[in-house]
Amino acid sequence: MKLQMHSIHFDADQKLINFIQKKADKLDTFYDSILDGEVFLRLDKNEKNQNKLVEIKLNVPGKQFFAKNQDDSFEAAADEAVEGLRRQLEKYKEKNS
């Protein structure tokens, strides 16, 4: 699946981008009609440790899915966001099959 990565106000390293791509690719096993997606990585300007924000948009024919998560590392936030998308995709697939 083709993902566009956007890191807002910082440069994400290749390791992080590969990690998110690998996680998102696993979504294909739950729903095989995913067209593409966009990932936004942001550093939230708050005093707490949980200032890493990951937003993922996925496009499937006729619908768009979205998940957003904030944690103290981009990897943990991406994990949770991908998990949220997995649940949405499974529910959507169940409803439409």
Phi and psi restraints in degrees (range 20) as a CNS / XPLOR table:
assign (resid 1 and name C) (resid 2 and name N)
       (resid 2 and name CA) (resid 2 and name C) 1.0 -87.9 20.0 2
assign (resid 2 and name N) (resid 2 and name CA)
       (resid 2 and name C) (resid 3 and name N) 1.0 122.4 20.0 2
assign (resid 2 and name C) (resid 3 and name N)
       (resid 3 and name CA) (resid 3 and name C) 1.0 -116.9 20.0 2
assign (resid 3 and name N) (resid 3 and name CA)
       (resid 3 and name C) (resid 4 and name N) 1.0 133.9 20.0 2
assign (resid 3 and name C) (resid 4 and name N)
       (resid 4 and name CA) (resid 4 and name C) 1.0 -95.2 20.0 2
assign (resid 4 and name N) (resid 4 and name CA)
       (resid 4 and name C) (resid 5 and name N) 1.0 126.5 20.0 2
assign (resid 4 and name C) (resid 5 and name N)
       (resid 5 and name CA) (resid 5 and name C) 1.0 -102.2 20.0 2
assign (resid 5 and name N) (resid 5 and name CA)
       (resid 5 and name C) (resid 6 and name N) 1.0 132.8 20.0 2
assign (resid 5 and name C) (resid 6 and name N)
       (resid 6 and name CA) (resid 6 and name C) 1.0 -128.2 20.0 2
assign (resid 6 and name N) (resid 6 and name CA)
       (resid 6 and name C) (resid 7 and name N) 1.0 114.7 20.0 2
assign (resid 6 and name C) (resid 7 and name N)
       (resid 7 and name CA) (resid 7 and name C) 1.0 -104.4 20.0 2
assign (resid 7 and name N) (resid 7 and name CA)
       (resid 7 and name C) (resid 8 and name N) 1.0 118.4 20.0 2
assign (resid 7 and name C) (resid 8 and name N)
       (resid 8 and name CA) (resid 8 and name C) 1.0 -88.8 20.0 2
assign (resid 8 and name N) (resid 8 and name CA)
       (resid 8 and name C) (resid 9 and name N) 1.0 120.8 20.0 2
assign (resid 8 and name C) (resid 9 and name N)
       (resid 9 and name CA) (resid 9 and name C) 1.0 65.0 20.0 2
assign (resid 9 and name N) (resid 9 and name CA)
       (resid 9 and name C) (resid 10 and name N) 1.0 20.1 20.0 2
assign (resid 9 and name C) (resid 10 and name N)
       (resid 10 and name CA) (resid 10 and name C) 1.0 -162.8 20.0 2
assign (resid 10 and name N) (resid 10 and name CA)
       (resid 10 and name C) (resid 11 and name N) 1.0 167.3 20.0 2
assign (resid 10 and name C) (resid 11 and name N)
       (resid 11 and name CA) (resid 11 and name C) 1.0 -104.5 20.0 2
assign (resid 11 and name N) (resid 11 and name CA)
       (resid 11 and name C) (resid 12 and name N) 1.0 117.7 20.0 2
assign (resid 11 and name C) (resid 12 and name N)
       (resid 12 and name CA) (resid 12 and name C) 1.0 -76.7 20.0 2
assign (resid 12 and name N) (resid 12 and name CA)
       (resid 12 and name C) (resid 13 and name N) 1.0 138.0 20.0 2
assign (resid 12 and name C) (resid 13 and name N)
       (resid 13 and name CA) (resid 13 and name C) 1.0 -78.5 20.0 2
assign (resid 13 and name N) (resid 13 and name CA)
       (resid 13 and name C) (resid 14 and name N) 1.0 160.3 20.0 2
assign (resid 13 and name C) (resid 14 and name N)
       (resid 14 and name CA) (resid 14 and name C) 1.0 -61.9 20.0 2
assign (resid 14 and name N) (resid 14 and name CA)
       (resid 14 and name C) (resid 15 and name N) 1.0 -32.7 20.0 2
assign (resid 14 and name C) (resid 15 and name N)
       (resid 15 and name CA) (resid 15 and name C) 1.0 -61.5 20.0 2
assign (resid 15 and name N) (resid 15 and name CA)
       (resid 15 and name C) (resid 16 and name N) 1.0 -43.2 20.0 2
assign (resid 15 and name C) (resid 16 and name N)
       (resid 16 and name CA) (resid 16 and name C) 1.0 -65.9 20.0 2
assign (resid 16 and name N) (resid 16 and name CA)
       (resid 16 and name C) (resid 17 and name N) 1.0 -44.6 20.0 2
assign (resid 16 and name C) (resid 17 and name N)
       (resid 17 and name CA) (resid 17 and name C) 1.0 -61.1 20.0 2
assign (resid 17 and name N) (resid 17 and name CA)
       (resid 17 and name C) (resid 18 and name N) 1.0 -44.5 20.0 2
assign (resid 17 and name C) (resid 18 and name N)
       (resid 18 and name CA) (resid 18 and name C) 1.0 -63.0 20.0 2
assign (resid 18 and name N) (resid 18 and name CA)
       (resid 18 and name C) (resid 19 and name N) 1.0 -39.8 20.0 2
assign (resid 18 and name C) (resid 19 and name N)
       (resid 19 and name CA) (resid 19 and name C) 1.0 -60.3 20.0 2
assign (resid 19 and name N) (resid 19 and name CA)
       (resid 19 and name C) (resid 20 and name N) 1.0 -48.3 20.0 2
assign (resid 19 and name C) (resid 20 and name N)
       (resid 20 and name CA) (resid 20 and name C) 1.0 -66.2 20.0 2
assign (resid 20 and name N) (resid 20 and name CA)
       (resid 20 and name C) (resid 21 and name N) 1.0 -41.0 20.0 2
assign (resid 20 and name C) (resid 21 and name N)
       (resid 21 and name CA) (resid 21 and name C) 1.0 -60.5 20.0 2
assign (resid 21 and name N) (resid 21 and name CA)
       (resid 21 and name C) (resid 22 and name N) 1.0 -44.0 20.0 2
assign (resid 21 and name C) (resid 22 and name N)
       (resid 22 and name CA) (resid 22 and name C) 1.0 -63.9 20.0 2
assign (resid 22 and name N) (resid 22 and name CA)
       (resid 22 and name C) (resid 23 and name N) 1.0 -43.0 20.0 2
assign (resid 22 and name C) (resid 23 and name N)
       (resid 23 and name CA) (resid 23 and name C) 1.0 -61.9 20.0 2
assign (resid 23 and name N) (resid 23 and name CA)
       (resid 23 and name C) (resid 24 and name N) 1.0 -46.6 20.0 2
assign (resid 23 and name C) (resid 24 and name N)
       (resid 24 and name CA) (resid 24 and name C) 1.0 -67.2 20.0 2
assign (resid 24 and name N) (resid 24 and name CA)
       (resid 24 and name C) (resid 25 and name N) 1.0 -34.6 20.0 2
assign (resid 24 and name C) (resid 25 and name N)
       (resid 25 and name CA) (resid 25 and name C) 1.0 -60.3 20.0 2
assign (resid 25 and name N) (resid 25 and name CA)
       (resid 25 and name C) (resid 26 and name N) 1.0 -28.6 20.0 2
assign (resid 25 and name C) (resid 26 and name N)
       (resid 26 and name CA) (resid 26 and name C) 1.0 -67.0 20.0 2
assign (resid 26 and name N) (resid 26 and name CA)
       (resid 26 and name C) (resid 27 and name N) 1.0 -20.2 20.0 2
assign (resid 26 and name C) (resid 27 and name N)
       (resid 27 and name CA) (resid 27 and name C) 1.0 -64.7 20.0 2
assign (resid 27 and name N) (resid 27 and name CA)
       (resid 27 and name C) (resid 28 and name N) 1.0 -24.6 20.0 2
assign (resid 27 and name C) (resid 28 and name N)
       (resid 28 and name CA) (resid 28 and name C) 1.0 -59.6 20.0 2
assign (resid 28 and name N) (resid 28 and name CA)
       (resid 28 and name C) (resid 29 and name N) 1.0 -26.3 20.0 2
assign (resid 28 and name C) (resid 29 and name N)
       (resid 29 and name CA) (resid 29 and name C) 1.0 -72.9 20.0 2
assign (resid 29 and name N) (resid 29 and name CA)
       (resid 29 and name C) (resid 30 and name N) 1.0 -22.6 20.0 2
assign (resid 29 and name C) (resid 30 and name N)
       (resid 30 and name CA) (resid 30 and name C) 1.0 -92.5 20.0 2
assign (resid 30 and name N) (resid 30 and name CA)
       (resid 30 and name C) (resid 31 and name N) 1.0 -30.0 20.0 2
assign (resid 30 and name C) (resid 31 and name N)
       (resid 31 and name CA) (resid 31 and name C) 1.0 -150.3 20.0 2
assign (resid 31 and name N) (resid 31 and name CA)
       (resid 31 and name C) (resid 32 and name N) 1.0 116.3 20.0 2
assign (resid 31 and name C) (resid 32 and name N)
       (resid 32 and name CA) (resid 32 and name C) 1.0 -91.4 20.0 2
assign (resid 32 and name N) (resid 32 and name CA)
       (resid 32 and name C) (resid 33 and name N) 1.0 4.1 20.0 2
assign (resid 32 and name C) (resid 33 and name N)
       (resid 33 and name CA) (resid 33 and name C) 1.0 -105.5 20.0 2
assign (resid 33 and name N) (resid 33 and name CA)
       (resid 33 and name C) (resid 34 and name N) 1.0 24.1 20.0 2
assign (resid 33 and name C) (resid 34 and name N)
       (resid 34 and name CA) (resid 34 and name C) 1.0 -71.3 20.0 2
assign (resid 34 and name N) (resid 34 and name CA)
       (resid 34 and name C) (resid 35 and name N) 1.0 125.3 20.0 2
assign (resid 34 and name C) (resid 35 and name N)
       (resid 35 and name CA) (resid 35 and name C) 1.0 -81.3 20.0 2
assign (resid 35 and name N) (resid 35 and name CA)
       (resid 35 and name C) (resid 36 and name N) 1.0 -58.0 20.0 2
assign (resid 35 and name C) (resid 36 and name N)
       (resid 36 and name CA) (resid 36 and name C) 1.0 -164.6 20.0 2
assign (resid 36 and name N) (resid 36 and name CA)
       (resid 36 and name C) (resid 37 and name N) 1.0 -176.0 20.0 2
assign (resid 36 and name C) (resid 37 and name N)
       (resid 37 and name CA) (resid 37 and name C) 1.0 -161.1 20.0 2
assign (resid 37 and name N) (resid 37 and name CA)
       (resid 37 and name C) (resid 38 and name N) 1.0 169.9 20.0 2
assign (resid 37 and name C) (resid 38 and name N)
       (resid 38 and name CA) (resid 38 and name C) 1.0 -132.8 20.0 2
assign (resid 38 and name N) (resid 38 and name CA)
       (resid 38 and name C) (resid 39 and name N) 1.0 140.6 20.0 2
assign (resid 38 and name C) (resid 39 and name N)
       (resid 39 and name CA) (resid 39 and name C) 1.0 -123.4 20.0 2
assign (resid 39 and name N) (resid 39 and name CA)
       (resid 39 and name C) (resid 40 and name N) 1.0 130.0 20.0 2
assign (resid 39 and name C) (resid 40 and name N)
       (resid 40 and name CA) (resid 40 and name C) 1.0 -114.6 20.0 2
assign (resid 40 and name N) (resid 40 and name CA)
       (resid 40 and name C) (resid 41 and name N) 1.0 125.2 20.0 2
assign (resid 40 and name C) (resid 41 and name N)
       (resid 41 and name CA) (resid 41 and name C) 1.0 -111.6 20.0 2
assign (resid 41 and name N) (resid 41 and name CA)
       (resid 41 and name C) (resid 42 and name N) 1.0 124.9 20.0 2
assign (resid 41 and name C) (resid 42 and name N)
       (resid 42 and name CA) (resid 42 and name C) 1.0 -132.0 20.0 2
assign (resid 42 and name N) (resid 42 and name CA)
       (resid 42 and name C) (resid 43 and name N) 1.0 149.5 20.0 2
assign (resid 42 and name C) (resid 43 and name N)
       (resid 43 and name CA) (resid 43 and name C) 1.0 -101.7 20.0 2
assign (resid 43 and name N) (resid 43 and name CA)
       (resid 43 and name C) (resid 44 and name N) 1.0 114.6 20.0 2
assign (resid 43 and name C) (resid 44 and name N)
       (resid 44 and name CA) (resid 44 and name C) 1.0 -77.4 20.0 2
assign (resid 44 and name N) (resid 44 and name CA)
       (resid 44 and name C) (resid 45 and name N) 1.0 137.7 20.0 2
assign (resid 44 and name C) (resid 45 and name N)
       (resid 45 and name CA) (resid 45 and name C) 1.0 -91.1 20.0 2
assign (resid 45 and name N) (resid 45 and name CA)
       (resid 45 and name C) (resid 46 and name N) 1.0 68.7 20.0 2
assign (resid 45 and name C) (resid 46 and name N)
       (resid 46 and name CA) (resid 46 and name C) 1.0 -124.9 20.0 2
assign (resid 46 and name N) (resid 46 and name CA)
       (resid 46 and name C) (resid 47 and name N) 1.0 170.3 20.0 2
assign (resid 46 and name C) (resid 47 and name N)
       (resid 47 and name CA) (resid 47 and name C) 1.0 -84.8 20.0 2
assign (resid 47 and name N) (resid 47 and name CA)
       (resid 47 and name C) (resid 48 and name N) 1.0 -12.4 20.0 2
assign (resid 47 and name C) (resid 48 and name N)
       (resid 48 and name CA) (resid 48 and name C) 1.0 -74.7 20.0 2
assign (resid 48 and name N) (resid 48 and name CA)
       (resid 48 and name C) (resid 49 and name N) 1.0 165.3 20.0 2
assign (resid 48 and name C) (resid 49 and name N)
       (resid 49 and name CA) (resid 49 and name C) 1.0 -72.5 20.0 2
assign (resid 49 and name N) (resid 49 and name CA)
       (resid 49 and name C) (resid 50 and name N) 1.0 -30.8 20.0 2
assign (resid 49 and name C) (resid 50 and name N)
       (resid 50 and name CA) (resid 50 and name C) 1.0 -80.8 20.0 2
assign (resid 50 and name N) (resid 50 and name CA)
       (resid 50 and name C) (resid 51 and name N) 1.0 69.9 20.0 2
assign (resid 50 and name C) (resid 51 and name N)
       (resid 51 and name CA) (resid 51 and name C) 1.0 -112.6 20.0 2
assign (resid 51 and name N) (resid 51 and name CA)
       (resid 51 and name C) (resid 52 and name N) 1.0 12.3 20.0 2
assign (resid 51 and name C) (resid 52 and name N)
       (resid 52 and name CA) (resid 52 and name C) 1.0 -99.0 20.0 2
assign (resid 52 and name N) (resid 52 and name CA)
       (resid 52 and name C) (resid 53 and name N) 1.0 120.3 20.0 2
assign (resid 52 and name C) (resid 53 and name N)
       (resid 53 and name CA) (resid 53 and name C) 1.0 -115.6 20.0 2
assign (resid 53 and name N) (resid 53 and name CA)
       (resid 53 and name C) (resid 54 and name N) 1.0 128.3 20.0 2
assign (resid 53 and name C) (resid 54 and name N)
       (resid 54 and name CA) (resid 54 and name C) 1.0 -122.4 20.0 2
assign (resid 54 and name N) (resid 54 and name CA)
       (resid 54 and name C) (resid 55 and name N) 1.0 126.9 20.0 2
assign (resid 54 and name C) (resid 55 and name N)
       (resid 55 and name CA) (resid 55 and name C) 1.0 -122.3 20.0 2
assign (resid 55 and name N) (resid 55 and name CA)
       (resid 55 and name C) (resid 56 and name N) 1.0 132.0 20.0 2
assign (resid 55 and name C) (resid 56 and name N)
       (resid 56 and name CA) (resid 56 and name C) 1.0 -127.2 20.0 2
assign (resid 56 and name N) (resid 56 and name CA)
       (resid 56 and name C) (resid 57 and name N) 1.0 129.1 20.0 2
assign (resid 56 and name C) (resid 57 and name N)
       (resid 57 and name CA) (resid 57 and name C) 1.0 -113.6 20.0 2
assign (resid 57 and name N) (resid 57 and name CA)
       (resid 57 and name C) (resid 58 and name N) 1.0 131.6 20.0 2
assign (resid 57 and name C) (resid 58 and name N)
       (resid 58 and name CA) (resid 58 and name C) 1.0 -121.1 20.0 2
assign (resid 58 and name N) (resid 58 and name CA)
       (resid 58 and name C) (resid 59 and name N) 1.0 137.3 20.0 2
assign (resid 58 and name C) (resid 59 and name N)
       (resid 59 and name CA) (resid 59 and name C) 1.0 -107.0 20.0 2
assign (resid 59 and name N) (resid 59 and name CA)
       (resid 59 and name C) (resid 60 and name N) 1.0 127.1 20.0 2
assign (resid 59 and name C) (resid 60 and name N)
       (resid 60 and name CA) (resid 60 and name C) 1.0 -123.3 20.0 2
assign (resid 60 and name N) (resid 60 and name CA)
       (resid 60 and name C) (resid 61 and name N) 1.0 162.2 20.0 2
assign (resid 60 and name C) (resid 61 and name N)
       (resid 61 and name CA) (resid 61 and name C) 1.0 -54.9 20.0 2
assign (resid 61 and name N) (resid 61 and name CA)
       (resid 61 and name C) (resid 62 and name N) 1.0 117.7 20.0 2
assign (resid 61 and name C) (resid 62 and name N)
       (resid 62 and name CA) (resid 62 and name C) 1.0 82.7 20.0 2
assign (resid 62 and name N) (resid 62 and name CA)
       (resid 62 and name C) (resid 63 and name N) 1.0 1.2 20.0 2
assign (resid 62 and name C) (resid 63 and name N)
       (resid 63 and name CA) (resid 63 and name C) 1.0 -155.2 20.0 2
assign (resid 63 and name N) (resid 63 and name CA)
       (resid 63 and name C) (resid 64 and name N) 1.0 157.7 20.0 2
assign (resid 63 and name C) (resid 64 and name N)
       (resid 64 and name CA) (resid 64 and name C) 1.0 -130.1 20.0 2
assign (resid 64 and name N) (resid 64 and name CA)
       (resid 64 and name C) (resid 65 and name N) 1.0 136.3 20.0 2
assign (resid 64 and name C) (resid 65 and name N)
       (resid 65 and name CA) (resid 65 and name C) 1.0 -110.5 20.0 2
assign (resid 65 and name N) (resid 65 and name CA)
       (resid 65 and name C) (resid 66 and name N) 1.0 149.4 20.0 2
assign (resid 65 and name C) (resid 66 and name N)
       (resid 66 and name CA) (resid 66 and name C) 1.0 -141.7 20.0 2
assign (resid 66 and name N) (resid 66 and name CA)
       (resid 66 and name C) (resid 67 and name N) 1.0 137.4 20.0 2
assign (resid 66 and name C) (resid 67 and name N)
       (resid 67 and name CA) (resid 67 and name C) 1.0 -141.0 20.0 2
assign (resid 67 and name N) (resid 67 and name CA)
       (resid 67 and name C) (resid 68 and name N) 1.0 144.4 20.0 2
assign (resid 67 and name C) (resid 68 and name N)
       (resid 68 and name CA) (resid 68 and name C) 1.0 -138.7 20.0 2
assign (resid 68 and name N) (resid 68 and name CA)
       (resid 68 and name C) (resid 69 and name N) 1.0 135.3 20.0 2
assign (resid 68 and name C) (resid 69 and name N)
       (resid 69 and name CA) (resid 69 and name C) 1.0 -147.9 20.0 2
assign (resid 69 and name N) (resid 69 and name CA)
       (resid 69 and name C) (resid 70 and name N) 1.0 150.0 20.0 2
assign (resid 69 and name C) (resid 70 and name N)
       (resid 70 and name CA) (resid 70 and name C) 1.0 -128.0 20.0 2
assign (resid 70 and name N) (resid 70 and name CA)
       (resid 70 and name C) (resid 71 and name N) 1.0 133.1 20.0 2
assign (resid 70 and name C) (resid 71 and name N)
       (resid 71 and name CA) (resid 71 and name C) 1.0 -152.7 20.0 2
assign (resid 71 and name N) (resid 71 and name CA)
       (resid 71 and name C) (resid 72 and name N) 1.0 -175.7 20.0 2
assign (resid 71 and name C) (resid 72 and name N)
       (resid 72 and name CA) (resid 72 and name C) 1.0 -87.2 20.0 2
assign (resid 72 and name N) (resid 72 and name CA)
       (resid 72 and name C) (resid 73 and name N) 1.0 -4.0 20.0 2
assign (resid 72 and name C) (resid 73 and name N)
       (resid 73 and name CA) (resid 73 and name C) 1.0 -139.3 20.0 2
assign (resid 73 and name N) (resid 73 and name CA)
       (resid 73 and name C) (resid 74 and name N) 1.0 151.4 20.0 2
assign (resid 73 and name C) (resid 74 and name N)
       (resid 74 and name CA) (resid 74 and name C) 1.0 -63.8 20.0 2
assign (resid 74 and name N) (resid 74 and name CA)
       (resid 74 and name C) (resid 75 and name N) 1.0 -34.3 20.0 2
assign (resid 74 and name C) (resid 75 and name N)
       (resid 75 and name CA) (resid 75 and name C) 1.0 -63.3 20.0 2
assign (resid 75 and name N) (resid 75 and name CA)
       (resid 75 and name C) (resid 76 and name N) 1.0 -46.0 20.0 2
assign (resid 75 and name C) (resid 76 and name N)
       (resid 76 and name CA) (resid 76 and name C) 1.0 -65.4 20.0 2
assign (resid 76 and name N) (resid 76 and name CA)
       (resid 76 and name C) (resid 77 and name N) 1.0 -42.0 20.0 2
assign (resid 76 and name C) (resid 77 and name N)
       (resid 77 and name CA) (resid 77 and name C) 1.0 -64.7 20.0 2
assign (resid 77 and name N) (resid 77 and name CA)
       (resid 77 and name C) (resid 78 and name N) 1.0 -41.2 20.0 2
assign (resid 77 and name C) (resid 78 and name N)
       (resid 78 and name CA) (resid 78 and name C) 1.0 -64.8 20.0 2
assign (resid 78 and name N) (resid 78 and name CA)
       (resid 78 and name C) (resid 79 and name N) 1.0 -41.0 20.0 2
assign (resid 78 and name C) (resid 79 and name N)
       (resid 79 and name CA) (resid 79 and name C) 1.0 -54.4 20.0 2
assign (resid 79 and name N) (resid 79 and name CA)
       (resid 79 and name C) (resid 80 and name N) 1.0 -50.5 20.0 2
assign (resid 79 and name C) (resid 80 and name N)
       (resid 80 and name CA) (resid 80 and name C) 1.0 -65.9 20.0 2
assign (resid 80 and name N) (resid 80 and name CA)
       (resid 80 and name C) (resid 81 and name N) 1.0 -40.7 20.0 2
assign (resid 80 and name C) (resid 81 and name N)
       (resid 81 and name CA) (resid 81 and name C) 1.0 -64.4 20.0 2
assign (resid 81 and name N) (resid 81 and name CA)
       (resid 81 and name C) (resid 82 and name N) 1.0 -43.2 20.0 2
assign (resid 81 and name C) (resid 82 and name N)
       (resid 82 and name CA) (resid 82 and name C) 1.0 -64.5 20.0 2
assign (resid 82 and name N) (resid 82 and name CA)
       (resid 82 and name C) (resid 83 and name N) 1.0 -38.9 20.0 2
assign (resid 82 and name C) (resid 83 and name N)
       (resid 83 and name CA) (resid 83 and name C) 1.0 -62.5 20.0 2
assign (resid 83 and name N) (resid 83 and name CA)
       (resid 83 and name C) (resid 84 and name N) 1.0 -41.2 20.0 2
assign (resid 83 and name C) (resid 84 and name N)
       (resid 84 and name CA) (resid 84 and name C) 1.0 -62.8 20.0 2
assign (resid 84 and name N) (resid 84 and name CA)
       (resid 84 and name C) (resid 85 and name N) 1.0 -40.9 20.0 2
assign (resid 84 and name C) (resid 85 and name N)
       (resid 85 and name CA) (resid 85 and name C) 1.0 -66.2 20.0 2
assign (resid 85 and name N) (resid 85 and name CA)
       (resid 85 and name C) (resid 86 and name N) 1.0 -38.1 20.0 2
assign (resid 85 and name C) (resid 86 and name N)
       (resid 86 and name CA) (resid 86 and name C) 1.0 -59.4 20.0 2
assign (resid 86 and name N) (resid 86 and name CA)
       (resid 86 and name C) (resid 87 and name N) 1.0 -45.4 20.0 2
assign (resid 86 and name C) (resid 87 and name N)
       (resid 87 and name CA) (resid 87 and name C) 1.0 -62.9 20.0 2
assign (resid 87 and name N) (resid 87 and name CA)
       (resid 87 and name C) (resid 88 and name N) 1.0 -42.9 20.0 2
assign (resid 87 and name C) (resid 88 and name N)
       (resid 88 and name CA) (resid 88 and name C) 1.0 -61.9 20.0 2
assign (resid 88 and name N) (resid 88 and name CA)
       (resid 88 and name C) (resid 89 and name N) 1.0 -44.2 20.0 2
assign (resid 88 and name C) (resid 89 and name N)
       (resid 89 and name CA) (resid 89 and name C) 1.0 -64.7 20.0 2
assign (resid 89 and name N) (resid 89 and name CA)
       (resid 89 and name C) (resid 90 and name N) 1.0 -41.7 20.0 2
assign (resid 89 and name C) (resid 90 and name N)
       (resid 90 and name CA) (resid 90 and name C) 1.0 -64.3 20.0 2
assign (resid 90 and name N) (resid 90 and name CA)
       (resid 90 and name C) (resid 91 and name N) 1.0 -42.1 20.0 2
assign (resid 90 and name C) (resid 91 and name N)
       (resid 91 and name CA) (resid 91 and name C) 1.0 -63.3 20.0 2
assign (resid 91 and name N) (resid 91 and name CA)
       (resid 91 and name C) (resid 92 and name N) 1.0 -45.3 20.0 2
assign (resid 91 and name C) (resid 92 and name N)
       (resid 92 and name CA) (resid 92 and name C) 1.0 -62.1 20.0 2
assign (resid 92 and name N) (resid 92 and name CA)
       (resid 92 and name C) (resid 93 and name N) 1.0 -43.7 20.0 2
assign (resid 92 and name C) (resid 93 and name N)
       (resid 93 and name CA) (resid 93 and name C) 1.0 -64.4 20.0 2
assign (resid 93 and name N) (resid 93 and name CA)
       (resid 93 and name C) (resid 94 and name N) 1.0 -42.0 20.0 2
assign (resid 93 and name C) (resid 94 and name N)
       (resid 94 and name CA) (resid 94 and name C) 1.0 -60.8 20.0 2
assign (resid 94 and name N) (resid 94 and name CA)
       (resid 94 and name C) (resid 95 and name N) 1.0 -44.3 20.0 2
assign (resid 94 and name C) (resid 95 and name N)
       (resid 95 and name CA) (resid 95 and name C) 1.0 -67.2 20.0 2
assign (resid 95 and name N) (resid 95 and name CA)
       (resid 95 and name C) (resid 96 and name N) 1.0 -33.9 20.0 2
assign (resid 95 and name C) (resid 96 and name N)
       (resid 96 and name CA) (resid 96 and name C) 1.0 -102.9 20.0 2
assign (resid 96 and name N) (resid 96 and name CA)
       (resid 96 and name C) (resid 97 and name N) 1.0 16.7 20.0 2
